[in-house]
Amino acid sequence: MKTLVCFGDSLTARHEGKDNPRLTEKLTFQLPTFRVVNAGVSANTTKDALKRIEKDVLTYSPDLVTVLFGSNDAAVHKKVALNTFKENLLKITRLIGPKKTILITPPPVDEALQPNRENGELAKYADVVKRVSEETGSHLIDFFEELHARPNYKELLVGILNDGLHFGEAGYDILANLITEKIHEIELKREQKFD
């Protein structure tokens, strides 16, 4: 069985009132050939991520790792400078290995409910994620663009907290589907290489 580690902050970790993290549960159902490990920790930035990557990610010898940070790095009260954010993401990607890394851009927020985060700022962090993906040859899911392009995206950001940042079932369905599609795409390319 292959191992997928979901590495991130509260968007990866949240249970939304259920027994298990929503993301892990949905992915376990959609990816039956994978053991899905949730390595999400609320309030984490990429600085925190680097401190725990060895214990929480690398010890599992994962086949693939989703990396979703930026929502806290971009927040007014936790700010990690863009160039530091980029360096941290480059380190994370190199430690995991670019071919195993699926970088995910941080999603937009409902600014009316989020005093500490702005979409203009989050878009800059999303751009850094894209650049790191290009520079390292790692995989990318543009979650920011995927949500922001939907006229009703603010409705998708309504979770139990209803804080404009932590989404509920609809948001997790979209994220889990994007990850599943990306993994199928990666696996297909790998098979074609060996054919």
N, C-alpha and C positions, 0 to 999 in steps of 0.2 A: 504494500500500500504506500502511496506517495504522501508526503506531508506538505501542507500549505499552512504557513504561519501568517496571520493577519496582525501586522505591527502598526500601532497607531495610538491615538489619544481616545477621548471619550466617544468619538464617533464610531470607533472600532469596538470599544468596550461595552457600550450601553445595552442593558437588558430590556429597557422600556417596559418594566413590570412583569416580564416573563422570567422563567427559570434560568435560561441561558442567554448569552449575548445574541441579539437578533441577527447580526451579520453571520456569526458562526453557524447558527441553526439553519439559516437559509442556504448557506454554502454547503453545509454537510448534506443537505437534502439534494442540492443541484449537482454536487460533485461526488458521487458515491465512491469513486476510486481514490479519494483523498481523505486523509485524517486532517481535520481542520483545527489548528491551535489558535486560540485568541490571545494575542499579546498586546492588547489595548490597555492603556492606563490613563484614566481621566486627568485632565489638566496638563498633560505632557507636551513639551516642546521637543524639537530635534536635539536640544542639549541634553534633556532627560533621556531621550531615546538612546543616545550614544553610551550613556552610563549603564544601560541595562540590556543592550543588544546581545552581548555574549550569553548572558544567562537566559534571556527571554526568547531569543530567536536562534542563535547559532548552535546552541546545545542540541536542538532538535534535528540538526543536519537537514534543513528543509529542502524540498525540491523547488518550491516557489514561495516567495514572500510578497504580500501586498504591503506597501508602505504609504500610509496616509497621515501626514502631518501638515501643519501650516495654519490651521485655524487658531491655535494658541500662539504660534510664532508671530502671527500678524496682529494679535490682539494688543490694544493700547497698554494694558496692565501687565503684559508678559513679554513684550516686544523682543524678538530676536532679529537683529539687523539682517537685511536681505542677503548681504554677502556672507554673513556667518551662517545663515540658513542654507545657502547654496553649498558652502564648505561642508556643513554637517550632513547634508543629503548626499554629497559626493562620497564622504567617508562611509555612510551607511550602505550605499550602493556597492562600494568596493568591498566592504566587509562581507556582504551577502553574496556578491558576484552579480554583475550586470545581467547575465542571462537568466538568473533566477529572480531578479527584482522586477516587480510591477509597481511603478510609481503612480500614485493617484493624486491629482490636484485637489486642494481643499475646496469644499463646496461654497457657494454663495450663502449669504445670510439674509434674513428679513431685517433690514436696517432699523425699521421702526421699533423692533423688539430687542435690538442688540446695541447697547450703548458703547461697547468696547471694540466692535468690529465693523469695518466698512468694506463693501464689495470692491470699491476701487483699489483698496489696499490688498484685499485677498486675491484680486486678479494679478497683482504684481508677484505674489508668492506662487500663484498657479503658474505664471510664466517661468519662474525659476525652476519649478518642478519639470516643466517641459524642456527647458534648456539642459538640465542635468540628464534627463532621459536621452536627449540627442547626443550629448557629449560622451556618455558612458555606453550607449547602445543598449540601455535597459528598456523594458516594456513600459508603456504609458497608458493610463486611462484619464481622459480629461473630464473628470467629474464636475468641475466648475462649469465648463462650457455646456456639458450635457444637461445640467439642471437649469443654468441661467438662460438657456435658449428656450425653455418652456414658459409660456405666458403665465401658467399657474404655479410656478415653482415655489412661491411663498406658501401655498397650501400644502406642498409636499414637506415643508419644514416644520409641520406641526406634530410634535411628539408630546409625551406626557408633560414635559416641562413647559412646552409652548413658549420657548424663549427665542425663537427665530434662528436657532443654531442647531439644536439637537432634534433630528427628524424622527418620525414614527415609521410605521410599517411601509407606507408608500415610498419613502426615501430609501429604506433598507432594501425594498424590492428592486428599485432601480440600481442601487449600488451592487447588490448581489448578482443581478443579471449582467451588469457590465463586467464584473470580475469573472463570472462563468464564461461569458463570450470570449473574453481575452484569453482565458486559460485554454479553451477549446482551440482557439486560433494558434496559440503557442504550441500546443501538442500536435496539431495538424502539421505545422511547419517542421517540427522535429521528426515526425514520421516520414514526411516527404524527403527529408535529407537522407534518411536511411534506406529509402526504397531504391 
